[in-house]
C-alpha cells in the first residue's frame, strides 16, 4: 500500500503510474507514481467523471463508479489523476490516520506514505529541536512537524495537489466541521445511531475475521455485531494472564463458547520480536514512541499469517466516552491545564521539567514554554464558539489520535487489513451530530451518572445483537446491560469503586514493555557511543510512576532512532 512520487518543480512533465508487487525501484523517475501492491489489500483503478482514480488499501464496500464521489469508508489512499490538466491529487483516509509525508528539495518534491523512503532520498538533513519536547509535553507532535525538518506530514483534512510544476497542500475540511450547532437529543437519537452502527458494521466482516476482545466495551460491541451478522470469526487479545484485558475475554469465551486466541507477550516475544517490532515502529513513524507500542505490530504480524481481516475497537471510547481526567499515555495533563487555566507556572509540564532535562528531551524550561505557547495558539485559532471539550476533541483528532492510533493502523496494514468500525464514515457522520457522541459534553465531565449515559450506546447495541454477551461483566465488575436495566445503576455504583481501587497485578509491565526496555538497556551497557549517565537516568525513572515510564520510553525511542539514522 505504500506509495512514492518524485514531482518536478522545474517543468511540467507527463504523469505516469507504476503498480508493482516489488519494493520501490532503485531509481525513481520524475512524475511517476510508484505504488507497492500487497496481496491482501484492495487496488481499484477506474475512470470517474473524466478522471482516473486509484484507490489502494482497504476499501469498505464497492467504489461508487456512477456517483460524484467514491466511497470514504475504510483506510486507503486515493489518487485522482487529471490527464488533461496534468495534475494529481493525493489524499489519505477521511480521518487522515494513514500518513502522507512530503519534502521539497530544489527542483523536486517527494511525496510518500513512507517516512523512511523519503529520508533515503535526502542527501542532507537537520533535526528538529522541538519534536521530542512536543511529544514529552503533549504526547504528540503538532501540525506538520516531524523529527527531520526537511520532511513534513500532511495535516488533518488536507490533500496534496501536484499541478503546473507546483505542490499545493489544500485544506478541504477540519474536524470541527463534523459538529452540529444544535445536536440531536440523546433520547431521540440513540436508536437511530445504534441501528446505523449495527448496519454499517456488517460491511467490516469478511468470510473470516479476527476481532479484538478485551475487558472493556469496544471489542465486545463489535463481537456482538459479528454474531448478529452470522459471520465467521475468532476473538483475540494480547498481554499477560492476570491482566483484565486477558482474563475477561478468557471468561467470556468459556461461558459463551467463543473461539478465542491469546497472543501472549511472553519471554519468547521479548527474545524474538520486541526489538524488531519497536525498530519497525520507529522507522515507519519517524521516531515516535516505539518502546510504548511494539506490541501493536507484533499482534498483527502473528494474526496476519492466518487472517487477512482484523477488526478492532480502535477509537470507540474516543467517540463515546466523556473526557474525565488525563492519563499516562493518551491525554497529557499539560493539555488539561492549558484548557482549564491557560499558561501558568502550575502547568504539569513544568513539574516534570527536571525529568525531561535529565532524559535529554528538552534543553531548558523555555522548550516547555514554547510548546505550551504553540498549543495555546492552536486553541486560540479554533472557532471561538467551540466549547472547551470541542477544542480538546479537535486537537485530539487533528494531532493526538493520528500519532497514536494512526501508526497502529498504518503499520498493521502491511500485514493484514486493519478495520475500525467506530471510524466508519457513515456512522461517524451520523453520531457526531448527536448527543450520543461525547462531543457535546463538558470538559471535563466529573459526574459519574453523566459519564455513564453515553455508555448506554454499548448496552443498546449488545441488546440488539447478542443480549447474552451484554449480561456478562466487563473488567469494572458490572455488565453492559446494567446501563439500561432498572437495578443496574446500583450494581454499577457497587462495582465501580471496587474496580477503581483494584490494581493490575503486572503493574507498569503489564505488556512486558518495561522488561523489553530493560532488555534493550542491557544490550547498550558496553556501547561506547552511548552516554552511561543517560541510560542510568532512564532506567531509574522508568519505574517512578506511569507518567515517567512513558517519557522514559520516549527518551529510549529518541536514542534508538538516532542510532538507526546513523546506520542509514
N, C-alpha and C positions, 0 to 999 in steps of 0.2 A: 504493500500500500504506500510505501514511501515514494516520493517524487522529488525531482530537482530540475531546475531550468536555469540556464545562463542566458540573460537577456541583454541584447546590445543597447547601450545608451548612446551609441555613436551614430548609428544609421538604422533605418527600418529594414528588417530582413523578413523573409518568409518564415512562417511558423511551422514547425513540424512536431510530430508526436511519435514516440517510440515506447511501446509496451514490451516488457521483457520479463521472463522468469528469472533472469540472472540479476546480479548486482549492477549498479550503475557503471556505464562504460568508463574505461580508464581516462579517456579524453572526451570531455563533454563539448559537443558542438554548440555554438551560439544559437539561441532561439529554438532549441529543440527541447521539448518537454519529455523527460525520461520518467517512466512510471515502472516501479518494480512490482510486478504482479505476484501475489501469493495465492496458492491454490484454494485456500479456504475462504477467501473473500470474494466480493462481487465486483464485477467490472462491466459497466454499461457504457456503450458508445453509440450515440444516435444523433439525428438531426432534429432540432426543435426550433420552430419559428425562424428558419433560415440560418441557424447557427449550429455548430457542432457542440454537443455537450457530452462530457465524460464524467462518470461517477465511479469512484473507486473506494472501497472499504466495505462497510456493512450497511446495505440499503434495505430498510424495512419496507416491505411491500414493493409493488412494481412501480417504476417511474411512470408518471402520467404523461405519456408521449403526446397526447392530444390536448394538453392543457397549457395554460400560460406559464405555469411553473411546475417543475417536477417535485417529487417528494422531499420533505425536510426531516424525515424520520430515520433515525439511525446515526451512526458515526461513520462519516465518509467525507472525502474531499470531492468538490465539484469544480470542474474546469469548463468554462464557456468560451469557445473559440469563434470569433467573428472573422471569417476568412476575407471578407470584403474590406473591413477596417484594419485588418492585420493586428488584431488585438486579442488578448486572452485575459479572462478574469479567473482568479484563484480564490476559493473560499473554503473554510472548514465547515464542520457541522454547526447547527444553529447556535449552540451554547459555546462554540469555539473551544471545546475540550481537546480536540486534535490540534497540535501546534502547527503554525506556519512561521518560519523564520526567514529573514531576508537581510541582505547586505549589499550595499552599493560601493563598488570598487572601481574608481576611474570610469572607464567606458563600459563597464559591465555591472549588471545587477544579478545576484544569485538568490534564488528563492527555493526553499526546500522544507519538507516536513522533518527532515533530519538535521538536527543541530550539528552533529559531528561531520556530516557530509559537507556542510558549508565551511566548517572550521578547517577541513582538509584543503579547501580551495584558497584559503587566505595565506598569503606569504608572511605578513606581519600582523601581530595582534597586540592589543593592550587590554589590561584587566580593569574592571570597574572597582573603585574603592567602596562603593555604596551597596553593591549587590548583596553581600552576606550580612551587612548591617541591617538592610531591609528585612531579610528573612529572619534574623535573630529577633528583631523588634516586632515584626508584623506577621511572621510565619510565611511570608510571601514576598516576592519581588513585586514592584509596582510598574504598571503600564507596559511599555515595550522594552524595558531594560533586561539585559542578560549579563552574565559574568564577563563576556568578551564584548568590549564596547562597540566593535565593528559589526556585531550581529544584533538585530532587533527581532522581537517577537511581535507578530501581528496582534493588536489588541482586540478586545471583545467587540463583536458586531461589525468588524471591518472585513473588507476583501481587498485583494491586490489586483489592480488592473495594469497590465503592461500594454502600452499603446503609444504610437508615434515616438518610439525610442525613449519613453519615459516610464517611470514606476510611480503609480499613484496608490496610496493606501486610503481607501474610501470608506467613510463611516456610513453604514447602512442602517444601524439601529443601536440603541443602548438597552441595558437590561430593564431600566425603569419604564420603557415603552410597553412592557407586558402588563403594567399595573393599571388598575381602574380607579377613576376618581370616586365612583360610587360602587364599591364591590357588592356582589350578590350576597345576601344574608346567609349565614351558615345553615339555618334550618331549611331554607328553600333550595339550597344548592347541594346539600350533602348527597342526596340520592342520584342526582344527575352526574355529579363528579365521580362518585364511586362506580356508577354504571359505565361511565366513559373509561375509567381505568380498567375495569374488568374486560370490556370490549376490546380496547386497544392492546392490552397485554397479550391477547391471543395471537397477535401478529409477531410477537417476540419469541414464540416457541416454534422449533422446527421438529423434525422427526424424532430427534433425541436431544436432550438438554441436560446440562449440569447447572443446578440452581443453588445459589448460596443460601445457607440457613445458619443463623447464629442464635444468640439469646434474646434478640430484640424482635421488632415488628416487621422490618422491611422485607427481609428474605422470606419470612413466614407468609406475608401477604402475597408475594409473588408465587410461592408454593401453592397457596390456596387457589390462585388463578390458573396455574398449570393443571391442578387436579380438576378444576371446573371445565377446562377446555379439553380434558381427556388426552393430555399429551404424555409422551414417554419421557421420564426424567429421573435423574438421581439428585439427591441433595448432598452438599458438601460444606464443610467449614475447615479452617486451618487454625492451628495453635497447639496447645498442650492440654492433655487431660487434666481436669481440675479447674480449668477456666470456664466461666459461664457460657462463652460462645462455642464451647465444645460440649460441655455436659448437657446443656439444654437440648441441642439437636439430637444427641445420642438418646436422651429420654424420649423425645418426640418420635424418633424412628422406632424405638421399642414399643411404644404404645399404639402407633398408627401403622406400623409395618412399612415405614419409608425405606427406600433404598438409599442408604446414607454412607458417605465415604469421608473419613477423617484424613486430612492432609497434615500429618504431624510434623511440627517443626522441632525435630529431634537432633540427636548428635550427628546422624547421617546428613541431615540438611546443613548443619553447621560445617561439617567437614568437606562436603562435596559441592554445595550450591551457594552458600551465603555470600562469599566473596565475589563469585562470578555474577550473581544477581545484582549486588549493590554496584558493581562496576558498570554493568549494563545500564542500570538506572542512572548513574552519574553521566555516562556518555550520551545517553538519549535525551537527558533533560538539561544538559549544560551545567551540571554541578549542583542540582537541588539535593535535598537531604536524603541521599541514598541509604544511609545507615538506619534511617527510621522506617523505610518501607521496602526492603529487599524481598520480603515475603509476597508482595503484590505481584512480582514477576514469577517467583517460584511456583506459586499455586497454579498459575495459568500454564506454565511450561508442563507441569505434571498432568493437568487435566487435558491440555491441548493434544496430548498423544492419542486420546480416545474420543474427545468431544470437541466438535467444531463450533459448538454454541454454548457459551457460558452466560447465564442470565443472573445479574447481580441486583442487590438492593441499593446500589450507589445513589446517593442524593435524595433518598426518600425522606430521611429526617430533615434534610436541608430545605425541603419543600413544605413539610408539615409541622415540625416541632418548633414551638416558640423558643426564642433565644433567652436563656435564663442567666448563664454565667460563662465566663471564659474557661478554657481548658488548656491542657499542656501541648496539644498538637494542632488543633484546627483554629480555634478562636483565641487570639492573643489578648491578654489583659490590657496591653497598651491600647488596643482598639477601643475597648470598653471605656478606659479612662479618657481618651480623646473625645469620644462621642458624648460622654456624660459631663465632663468637666473642662474640655478644651486642653490646651497645652499648659501643664503645671509641673512643678518640680516633684509632685507626688506621683507622677506617672510611673507605672510599674517598670517600664524600661529603665528608668534612672536607678531604681533599686537593684537592678541586675547589671548595672554598668561595670562594676568590678569584675564580674564573671566574664562579661563579653570581652573586656580588655585582656584578661588572662588567657582567653581562648583565641585571641587574635582575630575576633570577628569585627571589632572596631579598634580604632586607634585612640579615640578621645571621646569625651562626653558630647562634643559638638556633632559627632557622627549620629548619635541618637537624636539630638535636636533637629538635625537636617531631615532625618527620616520622619519624625513627628510633624515637622513643618510641611513636608511633601504630602503626607496622608491627610493632614488638616486642609491643605489646599484642594486635594481631591474632593473632600466632602463639601467644601465651600463652592466648588464648581458644579456640583449637582444641583438640580432644580430645588429651589428653596421650599417648595410646597411638599416635598417628600418628608415623611416622618423620620424620626431617628432610626427606627427599625428598617425603613425602606432605604435609608442611606447606608446602613450597615449591610443590608442584603445586596445592594448594588455593588458595593466594594467586594463582597464575598463572591458573587457570581462573576464579576468582571476581572478579579485578580486571584483571590484566595482559592476558590474551588478549582479553577483552571490549573493552578500549580499544585493541587493536592490530588484530586480525583483524575484530572487530565492525564498525568503520567501513568496512572494505573490503567487507564483505558488505552492510551496510545501504545504503551509497552506491551500490554496484553494482546492487542490486535495483531501483533506479529506472529502470534501462536494460535489464536482462536478468535472467533467473533465475541466481542465483549458487549453485552447488551444491558441497558439500564432503563427499564420501562417507566421509572419515575421522571425521566427526562424526555419521554415521548413528546414530540412537538404538539400533537393534537391535545393530549392530556394536559400538558403544561399550559397551553394557551387557555384551556378550559378552567383549570383550577386557579390560575394566577389572578383571575378577575373575581374570585370569591373569597369569603372569609374562612373557607375550609383550608386555604393555604395559610401559612404563618405570616404572610407579607403585610397584614393589616393589624398585627399585634403591637403592644407597647414594647419598648426596648429599655431594659429587659423586662420579661414577664415573670413576676415573682410569685404570683398566686398559683398554687398547685391546681385548684379547680379549673382555672382558665387555661393552664398549660395542658391539662388532660383533655380539654374539649376538642382540640384539633386531632388528638389521637383517636377519636371516635371514627375517623376515616378508616383506620385499620380494622376496627371491630366490624364495621358495616360491610367492608369488602369480604372479610372472612365469613361473616354471617350469610352472605350471598353465594359464596363459592365453596367453603368447606367448614361448616359450623363446628364439627368435632375438633378441628385444628384450633379454632378460636377459643375453645373451652380449656385448653391446656396452658399452664402458666409460662410466662416469659421469665427472664433472669431476675426480674424485680419481684417475683413471687406472686403477682396477680395475673389473671388471664385477660386476653383481649376482650372477651365477652363481658367482663366486669365493667367495661367502659360504657356499656349500653344496657346493663341489667339493673333491676330495681335495687338489689342488695350489693351490687358490685362496688359502689363507692366506698362502702365501709371496708371491704376486702382490700381495696387499693390503699386506703389510708393505713391499715394494719400492716401491710407488707412493704409499703414504700419506705418507711423509716428504717425497717429492718434491712432492706436491701442496700440502702444508702450507707449503713454502717458496716456492711459486710465487705471485706476486702478480698481481692483476687489472691489466691494462695501463692501465685507466682510473682506477685508484685510488679516491679518495673521490668522484669524479664519475662513477661507473660508470652511474648512471641520469640523468645530466645534472642532478642535484639541486643541486650546488654552482654550476653555471652558471646554473641558474634562480634561485638565491638571489642571486647576484651581479647578475643582470639586474634583479631586484626592488630591490636596494640602490641600483643606479644610478638607478632611477626616483625614489628618495627624496632625491637629492642636493639638490635645490632646494626641498624641502618645509620650510617654516619651523617647523612644529609638531613636527618630529622632532629629537631630540637627536643632533647630528652625532657626538658623542663615543661614544654608544652604538652607532651604526652602524659607526663605525670599529673598535670593540672586536669586534663581531660578525664583521666582515669579516676581521680578523686571526686570530680564534680558529677560524674555520671550517676552516682548513687545518692546524690544530695537530696533531690526530690524529682518529681516527674518533669517539672519545667527545665531544670538544669540537665536532666537526661536528654531532652530534646535539643537544646542548643549545644550540648557536648557532642551529640551525634552530628550536628551541623558543622562543628569545628573539624571533626574527623572527615566529614564529606568534603569540606574545603581542602583539607590536607591531601586526601587521596585523589581528588580531582586534579589538583595541581601536579601530582606525581604522574597521573595519566596524560596530562597535557605535555609534560616534558618528554614522554616516550613517543609522542606522535610526530 
